[in-house]
């Protein structure tokens, strides 16, 4: 080689970054709205639980309802816990979530069914003239949510991973908007029927978001160079097909399912077994109003934490279950002894409870979107949506005897009020 000959060393080829998706906002926005609409009816039914029970037991629907168990030597509480509404609101959803992962993925049919059921639920509760009719409306609304959640989360595997975080934020938004809108409309003396008719806007919005705003996913052939990387293809697992194969795979999802189920068990034991028994006598709010605003406060906490995953991520979900158990201990002793001097202290603890519940939900599904391979993510997402429903259902069954046991205790009196 001559001295003036230049040696050129070829540099490795750097792949061009994928072009920026300028319409990604449509998918992110659509998933936020879908999360909002899917959970909205569920939240409204829980916020209305006190009123649904009262209007058929007491024959009234305002904040001056008499209380069945009220007297000088008894506590102020309904003999039927709002846990009964919780069971009507979660059992159908749980049943649907159990079977959905094993059914064909007919996404358009499932979403159409969810929209129709959601609208029917509002109409039934609004026009109910008997308790069974109102409960049937709650059941139908629950089934709608149970169809939507696993379907939307499974469908998210075809989109940018950040749709999981916007979905979670939307479900948190449903909590705030649902509980706040119901409490506000009732405070403005809007009748329960008109309140439910106004809320028919949300099933219509869900349909528009899914079929118009959300883009149809593009299926990329496996032999194209546009895939993310060869390494990902090699390590990716094949999609699950047979029923037996799916059953065997469920055990690998338990680290995601068990902590989430525990968090929601403790959370809903508080919300539906104990919330309505927390009463500050000297507040300007009635007992029914306090129950509604506790729900609003809780949902604000859920919304904040479900919207926070891109800012702060938590891997130790079991730690949230421990903290939620501490909250159970506080509320249980509070409803027995009435020792908290001021309603604002309880409101802060309720907010903390919501932060824990929302944080457990969003971090569980965000971890799954990162840790579970694309080939199995659709089934995994649909399965893990069951875990919160198991916890909620168990809480509903336990809330009823717990509520009735506390109602039978001698009344407690708050000695210090600021």
Secondary structure, DSSP 8 states (H G I E B T S, - for coil): --TT-----------------TTHHHHHHHHHHHHHHHHHHHHHHHHTHHHHHHHHHTS--STT---TT-BTTB-S--SS-THHHHHHHHHHHHHHHHHHTTS---HHHHHHHHHHHHHHHHHHHHT--SHHHHHHHHHHHHHHHHHHHHHHHHHGGGS-TTHHHHHHHHHHHHHHHHHHHHHHHHHTT--HHHHHHHTTHHHHHHHHIIIIIS-------TTSTTSS-HHHHHH------SHHHHHHHGGGGHHHHHHHHHHHHHHHHHHHHTGGG---TTSSS-HHHHHHHHHHHHHHHHHHHHT-TTT-----HHHHHHHHHHHHHHHHHHHHH---S-HHHHHHHHHHHHHHHHHHHHHHHHHHHHHS-HHHHHHHHHHHHHHHHHHHHHHHHHHHHHHHHHHTS---------
